[in-house]
């Protein structure tokens, strides 16, 4: 069992000429790692986030790193108006939209019996309905003027593996998988591919800040075959693959990026 992290990959320009939008992509998590890897593979990228200061900070940091413009747009995925404006901005500012990565989401650890209805509704509104809103807005463009594109939705291993305290979160992420499968069948005639990525545990500073360190370590020891959590960029690599022409015959699939034992 190896606990060593592999070398960071070098870009091969497999997304050259593509326009990519990643939601909830300002920060230290999978969203920013995905936007960064898309940019490193040649894509023009737009970050979106609910926090203006953080959005500007990370967009500017990525611009410095890649040496070209990174677009940005505030968006709360709970708002239909803001989501529609986000897709409109992506198309108008980048000159098109080829790739949408639905990364916006929230977690919650709570027993079902203790979960308030408002907590349940808020989590589903962000994780599941927020994904629906963004897909709908993007598909109106991809199935119309663009006649093609790729949508990648972020789910979770909890959608497949039972975890006490994850009832609401798991239900929302399982819903994302069903949404992905059915929408993919509707979009196929328009040359649009829709897939999902199912990550296991990926550690990053924000998660470590809001989580119990002993609990995270227990999850790693109990579930992770490599004896370590994933790096955020390892999850992002799979998103890049699905966004590329290497995955041209994949749609409606849920691709696990996990060594976690189900």
C-alpha positions in Angstrom: 0.0 0.0 0.0 1.6 3.3 -1.2 0.9 6.5 0.6 3.0 8.6 -1.7 1.3 11.3 -3.8 2.2 11.0 -7.5 3.8 13.8 -9.4 1.6 16.7 -10.5 0.7 16.2 -14.2 2.0 18.4 -17.0 -0.6 19.8 -19.3 -1.0 18.4 -22.8 -3.4 21.0 -24.2 -6.2 18.4 -24.5 -8.8 21.2 -23.9 -7.2 23.8 -26.2 -9.8 26.2 -27.6 -12.5 25.1 -25.2 -14.5 27.5 -22.9 -15.0 26.1 -19.4 -17.1 27.3 -16.5 -16.7 25.8 -13.0 -19.1 26.7 -10.3 -18.0 27.3 -6.7 -14.5 27.4 -7.9 -12.9 30.0 -5.6 -11.1 28.4 -2.7 -8.9 25.5 -1.9 -11.2 22.6 -2.9 -12.0 20.5 -6.0 -13.6 23.5 -7.8 -10.5 25.6 -8.0 -8.3 22.6 -8.7 -10.6 21.7 -11.6 -10.5 25.2 -13.0 -6.7 25.2 -12.7 -6.3 21.9 -14.5 -8.7 23.0 -17.3 -6.6 26.1 -17.8 -3.4 24.1 -17.7 -4.9 21.9 -20.5 -5.5 24.9 -22.7 -9.1 25.9 -21.9 -10.3 29.5 -21.3 -11.9 29.4 -17.9 -14.5 31.3 -15.8 -14.7 30.9 -12.1 -18.0 31.5 -10.2 -18.6 31.7 -6.5 -20.9 33.2 -4.0 -18.1 35.1 -2.2 -17.0 38.2 -4.1 -13.7 38.8 -2.3 -12.6 35.1 -2.5 -13.7 35.0 -6.2 -11.5 37.9 -7.1 -8.6 36.6 -5.1 -8.5 33.2 -6.7 -9.2 34.4 -10.2 -6.3 36.8 -9.9 -4.0 34.1 -8.5 -4.9 31.8 -11.4 -4.3 34.6 -13.9 -0.8 35.1 -12.6 -0.1 31.5 -12.7 -1.2 30.8 -16.3 -0.4 34.2 -17.8 -3.8 34.9 -19.3 -7.2 36.2 -18.4 -9.5 34.3 -16.1 -13.1 35.3 -16.2 -15.2 35.5 -13.1 -18.9 35.9 -12.1 -20.7 36.0 -8.8 -23.4 33.3 -8.5 -25.6 31.8 -5.9 -26.9 28.6 -7.4 -30.1 28.9 -5.2 -31.1 31.8 -7.5 -32.6 31.0 -10.9 -31.9 34.6 -12.0 -28.2 34.5 -11.0 -27.7 31.1 -12.6 -29.2 32.2 -15.9 -27.0 35.4 -15.7 -24.0 33.2 -15.1 -24.5 31.2 -18.2 -25.2 34.3 -20.2 -22.0 35.9 -18.9 -19.9 32.9 -19.7 -21.2 32.8 -23.3 -20.8 36.5 -23.9 -17.5 37.1 -22.1 -15.6 34.0 -23.2 -17.3 33.8 -26.6 -19.0 30.5 -25.9 -19.4 27.7 -23.5 -18.2 24.2 -24.2 -17.7 22.8 -20.7 -19.8 23.3 -17.5 -18.6 21.7 -14.3 -21.3 21.7 -11.6 -19.2 21.8 -8.4 -21.4 23.9 -6.1 -22.5 22.1 -3.0 -22.6 21.9 0.7 -22.3 19.1 3.3 -24.0 18.2 6.5 -23.5 15.5 9.1 -26.7 15.0 11.0 -28.9 12.1 12.0 -32.1 11.9 10.0 -34.3 12.2 13.2 -32.5 15.4 14.1 -32.6 17.0 10.7 -34.9 20.1 10.4 -37.1 20.4 7.3 -35.4 23.7 6.5 -31.9 22.1 6.7 -33.1 19.4 4.3 -34.6 21.8 1.9 -31.5 24.1 1.9 -29.1 21.3 1.2 -31.2 19.9 -1.6 -31.7 23.4 -3.0 -27.9 23.8 -3.3 -26.7 20.4 -4.2 -29.5 19.0 -6.4 -31.7 21.9 -7.5 -28.7 24.1 -8.0 -27.2 21.5 -10.3 -30.5 21.3 -12.2 -30.7 25.1 -12.6 -27.2 25.3 -14.0 -27.7 22.3 -16.3 -31.0 23.7 -17.6 -29.5 27.1 -18.4 -26.4 25.6 -20.1 -28.4 23.1 -22.1 -30.6 25.9 -23.6 -27.3 27.2 -25.1 -25.6 23.9 -25.8 -28.7 22.3 -27.4 -29.4 25.5 -29.4 -26.7 27.8 -30.7 -23.8 25.7 -29.8 -25.1 22.2 -30.8 -22.7 20.5 -28.5 -20.8 20.6 -25.2 -20.0 18.7 -22.1 -21.5 18.9 -18.6 -19.9 17.3 -15.6 -21.7 17.1 -12.3 -19.9 16.4 -9.0 -21.5 13.8 -6.8 -20.1 11.8 -3.9 -19.2 8.3 -2.8 -22.0 8.8 -0.2 -24.4 8.4 -3.1 -23.4 4.7 -3.2 -22.0 3.9 0.2 -24.2 4.1 3.3 -22.9 6.5 6.0 -24.7 7.3 9.2 -25.3 11.0 9.6 -25.2 11.6 5.8 -28.9 11.0 5.0 -29.6 14.4 3.5 -26.2 14.8 1.8 -26.3 11.3 0.3 -29.9 11.7 -0.9 -28.9 15.0 -2.7 -25.8 13.4 -4.3 -27.7 10.3 -5.4 -30.2 12.6 -7.0 -27.4 14.2 -8.9 -26.5 10.8 -10.4 -30.1 10.2 -11.5 -30.4 13.7 -12.9 -27.1 13.1 -14.9 -28.3 9.8 -16.4 -31.7 11.0 -17.5 -30.5 14.4 -18.8 -27.8 12.7 -20.8 -30.4 10.7 -22.7 -32.3 13.9 -23.6 -29.1 15.8 -24.6 -27.5 13.1 -26.7 -29.3 14.1 -29.9 -27.8 17.5 -29.7 -24.2 16.3 -29.3 -24.1 17.2 -25.6 -22.4 14.7 -23.2 -23.4 14.7 -19.5 -21.4 12.7 -16.9 -20.8 12.7 -13.2 -17.7 12.4 -11.1 -18.0 10.5 -7.8 -15.1 11.5 -5.5 -14.0 9.9 -2.4 -12.3 11.9 0.4 -10.1 14.7 -1.0 -8.3 16.8 1.7 -7.9 20.5 1.4 -7.4 23.3 4.0 -11.0 24.4 4.2 -12.2 20.8 4.8 -9.6 20.3 7.5 -10.6 23.6 9.1 -14.3 22.6 9.5 -13.8 18.9 10.2 -12.4 16.9 13.1 -8.9 15.8 12.3 -9.3 12.5 14.1 -12.5 11.7 12.2 -10.8 12.5 8.8 -7.9 10.2 9.8 -10.3 7.4 10.8 -12.0 7.7 7.4 -8.7 7.4 5.6 -7.6 4.4 7.6 -10.9 2.7 7.4 -11.8 3.2 3.7 -8.9 4.4 1.5 -7.0 1.6 -0.2 -3.9 3.7 -0.8 -3.7 4.8 2.8 -4.2 8.4 2.0 -6.9 10.8 0.9 -7.0 12.0 -2.7 -5.4 15.3 -3.8 -8.0 17.7 -5.2 -6.1 17.8 -8.5 -6.5 14.0 -8.8 -10.3 14.5 -8.8 -9.8 17.4 -11.3 -7.9 15.1 -13.6 -10.9 12.9 -14.1 -13.1 16.0 -14.8 -10.6 17.0 -17.4 -10.7 13.6 -19.0 -14.5 13.6 -19.2 -14.4 17.1 -20.7 -12.0 16.1 -23.4 -12.4 14.2 -26.6 -10.8 11.1 -24.9 -14.3 10.6 -23.4 -16.2 11.2 -26.6 -18.3 8.1 -26.3 -19.2 8.5 -22.6 -22.5 10.0 -21.5 -24.8 9.3 -18.6 -21.9 7.7 -16.7 -20.9 8.1 -13.1 -17.2 7.8 -12.9 -15.7 7.0 -9.4 -12.5 8.6 -8.5 -12.0 6.6 -5.4 -10.1 3.8 -3.8 -12.8 3.7 -1.1 -14.3 0.3 -0.4 -18.0 0.4 -1.0 
